[in-house]
Amino acid sequence: MRIFGPNELLEDVVKKDLCIGCGACIYLCPYFRSYMGKTAMLFPCTLTEGRCWAYCPKTEVDLDDLSKRFFDRPYDGDPLGFHGSVKISRAGSKFGTGSFQAGGTVSALMSFALNKGYIDAAVLTDRDGILPVPRLVTDPDDVLRCSCSKYTASPTLSALNQAIKEGYNHIGVVATPCQGLAIAKMRSNPTRIDDFTDPVGLVVGLFCTWALDFRAFDAFISERIDVDKITKVNIPPPPAEIMEIYTTDGKQEIPLDEIRKLVPDTCSYCIDMTSEFSDISVGVLEGRPDMNTIIVRTKRGQDIVDEAEKEGFLVLDDIPEENLEHLMWAANNKKKRALIKAEEDGLINTNQEDKRSYLRLNPEALKNIVA
């Protein structure tokens, strides 16, 4: 596949409002930066090929190629992606208690991986008020600082690029589906760097239906709440249909119908609800806000989960059948809606080698999903 450069990235993604601000193009060079949730090119660049274009999760995402690289099989459109097991989980007594979201599985896993030396740094998302802030953490005790959900798009992968520059080579990342897709592209060495070694030691993916545009959310919430008093934001699983805003003065609830208006259109093209290109995926268990759903996808992920459970950092149990069925239904619906929209808008490429697009996948998989 041919690699293009920053001008094509602007044309194919930024100018079409497909950019989600994941941070994959930030700090690779002096040109791209993120400010208040938006990605901008500071100076003109004449490169005809660039990692910025190659790493972006909205440029020529070849699902078959990535699936073969990481899971040794073509992409078939399974609602949950390739996986070995699906369980429910929560942080174990060895990890302790804290202000983590839901069952605390993500925080427990990252803390455990750092403690055991499976990763030498963790790329997480902290916050400044309600602004999501990428954070590189090396001390397990600092993981809990970043434990609460943010719900707004974040340039988290800029911290991954910085960590690589600083010489870390077993980096753990907590990523949304779009960020996980960008990481998969990075790890496949698309620009054919001669001395390339995979710097990522663990990817823990988050379930995600959509992320809010930070600037729109900031303006919306500032009219209703003193943002300096916000301590936590939460969206309970269905059928709640509300966003909970916790402040030093108490809790306020906002109907999700009002919140969904702040979701950027680019999220409607995302086909992945469960972070399919990760080692382990984690989401809130529907009907049990104190528990998580955990999907293990790779041997690396399974080994870490097994050891974390054995050492008391994690508690696992079987997932109720009705929860698994609903998860698969929801994930399949998101995949189908996004592919239909992308196909209608000419963003899917099935066979034209010279055409730049968002997604590339085989015609049979596309037909099976949208049928």
C-alpha positions, 0 to 999 in steps of 0.5 A: 500500500502506498503511503502519503503525507501530511497534505493528503492527511489534511485533505482526506481527514481534517478537512472532511471532519473525520479527525477524532483527535486521537493524537497519533500524528502529534509529536512525530514532527514539529508540525502537528499539535493538539489544542483544546481537542483539535488537531492542527498543522502549524506549518506547511510540510512538503513530505510526500510520505509521513507517519502522520498519514500512515498512523491515522485511524481514518486513512486506508485502514486495511482490516484484513492486513491488520487482522492477519498481522495480529490474529493470523486470520482475515477480518470477518466482521465478528461483532466483538472482533477476534477473542478468546474469552469473555468474562466479567471482572473487578479489581481484586483486594491486592489492588485495593480500593480507589476512585476508579470507574466501575469495577476498576479492572483497567486500573488494576491491570495497568498497575499490575503490569507496571508492578511486574515489569511487563511494561516500563511505562503506561500511557493513560488519560488524565484530566485538567478540569474536564479537559482530557490530558495525555499522561505517561506514568511509570509509577504504579501508584500514579495509575489511579490518578487517571482512573475516571472516564472522560467521555471526550476525545483525547490526543492520548497517543501523543504521549505514546509518541513521546514515550517512544522518543524517550526510549521506553520499549515496553509501553502499556496503553489504555486506548479507545477503539480509534486509538487502538486502531492507530496503535495497530497501524503503528505496530505494523511498521507501515513506513518500513523503518529498517530497524523498527521494533514494536515498542508496545507491551500491552494494549488495554482497549475501552468499550466506546460507542462515541466520544464527545467533541471537547469544545462543544461539551465544554461550552455546553456544560459551562452554561450549567455547572461550574466546571472547576467543581466537577469531580467525576463524570459518568454514563451508567449503562442502559437503560439509564439514558443519563450523564451524571455530573458529580461536583463538590456540591452534589450530583446533576443528571443530564439526559443523554439526548442532549449529550449526543448532540455534541458527538462529532460526525466522525464517530458515526463512521467507527465500526468498532465498539469493543476495541478489537485491536487490543490485547484486552478490552474492558467495558462496564457490565450492563446492570452492574455498575460495580463490575466490568466486562473483559474480553481477552484477545491475545496470548499476551493478554491472557497471560497477564489476566491469569497472573493478575487473578492468581495474585489477587489484582483481579477477580473474574467470573462468568458473564451472564448469557443475556449480557453477552447476547446484548453486547454482541447485538450492540456491537454488531449494530454499531458496525453495521450502521457505520459501514452502511454510512461509510459505503454510502459516502464513498469511504470504503475501498474493496478493490481499487488500489489507486484510490485513497479511502478510510476503510479497506476490507474484502467485499465478502466481509462487507456484504455479510456485515451490512446484510 
